[in-house]
Amino acid sequence: MSQALPQGIHPAIAQSLGALASDTEGMGLALCSDPDIAARHMEQLQAIDRISQSLRELARVLAASDPEAAVGEICLGDLRAALEEACAS
């Protein structure tokens, strides 16, 4: 059986996830600024954007004083559903 992470580590993980989200978003913006790349790789650029959004949402949940309420506020439907299911079990 695995043990829960110490509560004090959650803000550090949230900060790291937020930084990764910013880095990922910056990479996507840089790639989108090249019209040739944007035209050829739109699906991949959308995936980069989704990764960035997911990282931000996960960071927000970890940093929240009420993580279950934060899960309910997640904008990405499939991520929200997965985390709501995890909270229910």
C-alpha positions as CSV (number, residue, x, y, z in Angstrom):
1,M,0.0,0.0,0.0
2,S,1.4,3.4,-0.9
3,Q,1.5,6.3,1.5
4,A,0.2,9.7,0.8
5,L,2.7,12.4,0.1
6,P,3.5,14.8,3.0
7,Q,1.2,17.8,2.7
8,G,4.2,20.2,2.7
9,I,5.4,18.9,-0.7
10,H,2.2,19.8,-2.5
11,P,3.1,23.5,-3.0
12,A,6.5,22.6,-4.3
13,I,5.0,20.2,-6.8
14,A,2.4,22.7,-7.8
15,Q,5.1,25.3,-8.4
16,S,7.1,22.9,-10.6
17,L,4.0,22.0,-12.6
18,G,3.2,25.7,-13.1
19,A,6.7,26.3,-14.3
20,L,6.5,23.4,-16.7
21,A,3.2,24.8,-18.0
22,S,4.8,28.1,-18.6
23,D,7.7,26.5,-20.4
24,T,5.4,24.4,-22.5
25,E,3.2,27.3,-23.4
26,G,6.2,29.4,-24.4
27,M,7.4,26.6,-26.6
28,G,4.0,26.3,-28.3
29,L,3.9,30.1,-28.8
30,A,7.3,30.1,-30.4
31,L,6.4,27.3,-32.7
32,C,3.0,29.0,-33.6
33,S,4.9,32.2,-34.6
34,D,6.3,30.4,-37.6
35,P,3.4,30.1,-40.1
36,D,5.0,27.1,-41.9
37,I,5.3,25.1,-38.7
38,A,1.8,26.2,-37.6
39,A,0.3,25.0,-40.9
40,R,2.1,21.7,-40.9
41,H,1.7,20.8,-37.2
42,M,-1.5,22.2,-36.0
43,E,-2.6,19.0,-34.2
44,Q,0.7,18.8,-32.4
45,L,0.5,22.5,-31.4
46,Q,-2.9,21.9,-30.0
47,A,-1.6,19.0,-28.0
48,I,1.1,21.2,-26.6
49,D,-1.5,23.7,-25.6
50,R,-3.6,21.0,-23.9
51,I,-0.5,19.7,-22.0
52,S,0.1,23.3,-20.8
53,Q,-3.5,23.7,-19.7
54,S,-3.5,20.3,-17.9
55,L,-0.3,21.1,-16.0
56,R,-1.8,24.4,-14.9
57,E,-5.0,22.7,-13.7
58,L,-3.1,20.0,-11.8
59,A,-0.9,22.7,-10.2
60,R,-4.0,24.6,-9.1
61,V,-5.5,21.5,-7.5
62,L,-2.3,20.7,-5.6
63,A,-2.0,24.3,-4.4
64,A,-5.7,24.6,-3.4
65,S,-6.8,24.7,0.3
66,D,-9.8,22.6,-0.9
67,P,-8.5,20.2,-3.6
68,E,-11.8,18.5,-4.1
69,A,-13.5,21.9,-4.8
70,A,-10.6,22.8,-7.1
71,V,-11.2,19.6,-9.1
72,G,-14.8,20.6,-9.7
73,E,-13.5,23.9,-11.2
74,I,-11.2,22.2,-13.8
75,C,-12.1,23.4,-17.3
76,L,-10.8,20.4,-19.1
77,G,-13.7,17.9,-19.0
78,D,-11.8,14.7,-19.3
79,L,-9.2,15.7,-16.7
80,R,-12.0,16.9,-14.3
81,A,-13.8,13.6,-14.8
82,A,-10.7,11.5,-14.1
83,L,-9.9,13.4,-11.0
84,E,-13.5,13.4,-9.8
85,E,-13.5,9.7,-10.2
86,A,-10.3,9.4,-8.2
87,C,-11.7,11.6,-5.4
88,A,-14.8,9.3,-5.2
89,S,-12.8,6.2,-4.8
